Amino acid sequence: MKNPLKILIVEDEMIIAANISLQLTMLGYEVTGIIPRGEEALLHIKEQQPNIVLLDINLKGKIDGIETALIMQKDYNIPIIYLTANADDTNFNRAKTTNPYAFISKPFKKLDLQRAIELTANHLKLENKDKKEPSIDNDEPLILDDCIFVRHHEKMVKINIKDILYIEAERNYCRIYAKGKEYLIVTTLKDIDEKLPQVHFLRIHRSFIVNISQIDEIATSHVVVSRKAIPISKQLKSELLKRLHTI
């Protein structure tokens, strides 16, 4: 394996973590680290940026595995495979919101781990292949002050900034919702957020950017844009209200 996948193990039971590390190394993968706490894992991810994170749901410390995943996904689109000894409905439903690639129940067999990693690796290969192959949306958007140009049906199409309602993340893609139309582009939400004019747009959730002028309602946990309820965090809600005061 010329460029082995880099895998981070976030597990606070050291005997289990060491066993996983040994198995992964024997399978030809590179283990970037064994981390027992979510806070430490986030620092490691920032420095090493592994290809896959094996993440125990029930971590000890200030944040559990699911909270660790949610924080990580604000900046990184790294596949998650959850490890869990407690597969109750509450944890499972919380974990589902982070779109994991697999769940492995402890205690698990070597074959369970191997198959979960291989399936995730295949997904990564397909995603990378999709990004490299020519497609109708393969060009990065050209963003100007009052409009953006995106690839659509083999043409660059102009979208006026004022007509954009919101933008939703779909893994390595973004879907732009404009008045009466949708456009799928190959870029991450983080990248497009950095390029959009901040006076008009605000990222209010790890998966959503909204056009502030298109917000119809602001509720406790969400905003409404064109009849679509979009979740918003408390911190970003405060930022949104500040922005609205300045408009």
C-alpha positions in Angstrom: 0.0 0.0 0.0 1.9 3.1 -1.3 -0.1 5.6 0.6 -1.8 3.8 3.5 -5.0 5.4 4.9 -4.3 7.3 8.1 -6.6 6.3 10.9 -7.1 7.9 14.3 -8.3 5.8 17.3 -10.3 7.7 19.9 -10.9 5.2 22.7 -10.5 5.5 26.4 -10.1 1.8 27.1 -6.4 1.4 26.4 -6.4 -2.4 26.0 -9.1 -2.2 23.4 -7.3 0.7 21.6 -4.0 -1.1 21.6 -5.6 -4.2 20.1 -7.3 -2.1 17.4 -4.1 -0.4 16.6 -2.2 -3.7 16.2 -5.0 -5.1 13.9 -5.0 -1.9 11.7 -1.2 -2.0 11.4 -1.3 -5.6 10.4 -3.9 -4.8 7.8 -1.5 -2.2 6.3 -3.1 1.0 7.7 -1.3 3.9 9.4 -2.4 4.7 12.9 -1.9 8.4 13.6 -2.5 8.1 17.3 -4.5 6.6 20.2 -6.3 9.3 22.0 -8.5 8.8 25.1 -10.4 12.1 25.3 -12.4 14.1 22.8 -10.7 17.4 23.5 -7.3 15.9 22.8 -8.6 14.2 19.6 -9.7 17.5 18.2 -6.2 18.9 18.6 -4.7 15.8 17.0 -7.2 16.0 14.1 -6.1 19.6 13.5 -2.5 18.6 13.3 -2.6 15.3 11.6 -5.9 15.3 9.6 -6.4 11.5 9.4 -8.5 9.9 6.6 -10.8 8.1 9.1 -11.6 8.5 12.7 -12.5 5.4 14.9 -14.5 7.0 17.6 -15.9 5.6 20.9 -19.3 7.0 21.5 -19.0 6.8 25.4 -15.8 8.7 25.9 -15.0 10.0 29.4 -14.2 13.7 29.9 -16.0 16.9 29.1 -17.3 15.8 25.7 -18.4 12.4 24.5 -17.7 10.8 21.1 -20.8 12.3 19.4 -20.0 15.8 20.7 -16.5 15.4 19.5 -17.8 14.4 16.0 -20.1 17.4 15.9 -17.2 19.8 16.7 -14.9 18.1 14.2 -17.4 18.4 11.4 -17.5 22.2 11.6 -14.1 22.2 10.0 -13.3 18.8 8.6 -15.2 16.3 6.5 -13.5 13.1 7.9 -15.4 9.8 7.8 -16.4 8.5 11.3 -16.7 4.9 12.4 -18.3 4.6 15.8 -17.2 2.1 18.4 -19.9 1.4 21.1 -20.7 -1.0 23.9 -24.0 0.7 24.4 -26.2 0.7 21.3 -29.4 2.1 22.9 -31.8 4.1 20.8 -30.9 7.5 22.4 -27.2 7.2 21.6 -27.9 5.7 18.2 -30.3 8.5 17.2 -27.8 11.1 18.4 -25.0 9.5 16.5 -27.0 9.3 13.3 -27.1 13.1 13.1 -23.3 13.0 12.4 -23.7 10.7 9.4 -21.2 8.0 10.4 -20.0 5.5 7.9 -20.4 2.5 10.2 -21.1 1.3 13.8 -19.0 -1.4 15.4 -20.4 -2.9 18.6 -17.9 -3.9 21.3 -16.7 -6.6 21.8 -16.1 -7.0 18.0 -14.3 -9.4 15.8 -11.3 -8.6 13.7 -13.4 -9.2 10.6 -16.0 -6.6 11.7 -13.3 -4.0 12.0 -11.6 -5.0 8.7 -14.9 -4.8 6.7 -16.0 -1.5 8.2 -12.6 0.1 7.3 -12.6 -1.4 3.8 -16.2 -0.2 3.1 -15.2 3.3 4.3 -12.1 3.3 2.2 -14.1 2.3 -0.9 -16.4 5.3 -0.2 -13.4 7.6 0.0 -12.1 6.3 -3.3 -15.4 6.9 -5.0 -15.7 10.4 -3.6 -12.2 11.2 -4.7 -12.8 9.7 -8.2 -16.0 11.8 -8.5 -14.1 15.0 -7.7 -11.4 14.2 -10.3 -13.6 13.1 -13.1 -15.1 15.8 -15.4 -18.8 16.5 -14.6 -21.3 19.3 -15.1 -20.4 20.7 -11.7 -16.7 20.2 -11.5 -15.6 23.8 -11.8 -15.3 25.9 -8.6 -17.8 28.7 -8.4 -16.6 32.2 -9.4 -17.8 34.5 -6.7 -18.2 38.3 -7.3 -19.7 41.0 -5.2 -23.2 40.8 -6.5 -23.4 37.4 -8.1 -21.7 34.0 -8.4 -21.1 31.8 -11.5 -21.5 28.0 -11.2 -21.1 25.1 -13.6 -24.6 23.9 -14.6 -25.4 21.7 -17.6 -22.0 22.3 -19.2 -22.4 26.1 -18.9 -21.4 28.7 -16.4 -24.6 30.1 -15.0 -25.0 33.4 -13.2 -26.8 33.5 -9.8 -27.6 36.8 -8.3 -26.6 37.0 -4.7 -30.0 38.4 -3.7 -31.7 35.4 -5.2 -29.8 32.8 -3.1 -31.9 31.5 -0.3 -29.5 29.1 1.5 -26.7 26.6 0.8 -26.6 23.1 2.2 -23.6 20.8 2.6 -23.7 17.3 1.1 -20.3 15.8 2.1 -17.8 17.2 -0.5 -20.6 19.0 -2.4 -22.8 22.0 -1.7 -26.3 22.5 -2.9 -27.3 26.1 -3.6 -31.0 26.8 -3.3 -32.0 29.9 -5.2 -35.4 31.2 -6.1 -37.0 28.4 -8.1 -33.7 26.6 -8.8 -31.1 24.3 -7.3 -27.4 24.0 -8.2 -25.0 21.2 -7.0 -21.4 22.3 -6.9 -18.2 20.4 -6.0 -16.9 22.3 -3.0 -17.1 22.1 0.8 -19.3 24.3 2.8 -16.2 25.6 4.6 -14.6 26.7 1.3 -17.6 28.5 -0.1 -18.2 30.1 3.3 -14.8 31.6 3.2 -15.4 33.1 -0.3 -19.0 34.4 0.0 -19.5 38.1 0.8 -20.0 38.0 4.6 -22.2 41.0 4.5 -24.9 38.9 2.9 -24.3 35.3 4.3 -23.8 33.6 7.6 -23.1 30.0 8.4 -25.6 29.2 11.1 -25.0 25.4 11.3 -22.3 22.9 10.3 -24.5 22.0 7.3 -26.1 25.4 6.3 -25.3 28.9 5.2 -28.2 31.3 4.9 -28.7 34.6 3.0 -29.5 36.9 5.9 -31.9 39.0 3.8 -34.0 35.9 3.0 -34.8 34.9 6.6 -38.5 34.9 7.2 -38.6 33.8 10.9 -36.2 33.3 13.8 -37.3 30.7 16.3 -35.5 29.3 19.4 -33.6 26.6 17.6 -34.0 27.4 13.9 -34.7 30.0 11.3 -37.2 29.8 8.4 -36.1 30.5 4.9 -38.7 30.0 2.1 -40.7 27.6 4.3 -37.5 25.6 5.1 -36.7 25.3 8.8 -32.9 25.4 9.2 -31.3 24.6 12.6 -29.2 27.3 14.3 -26.9 27.0 17.3 -27.2 29.4 20.3 -23.9 31.0 19.7 -24.6 31.6 16.0 -28.1 32.8 16.8 -26.5 35.7 18.8 -24.2 36.4 15.9 -27.2 36.5 13.6 -29.1 38.9 15.8 -26.1 41.2 15.9 -25.8 41.1 12.2 -29.5 41.9 11.8 -29.1 45.0 14.0 -26.4 46.3 11.7 -28.3 45.9 8.5 
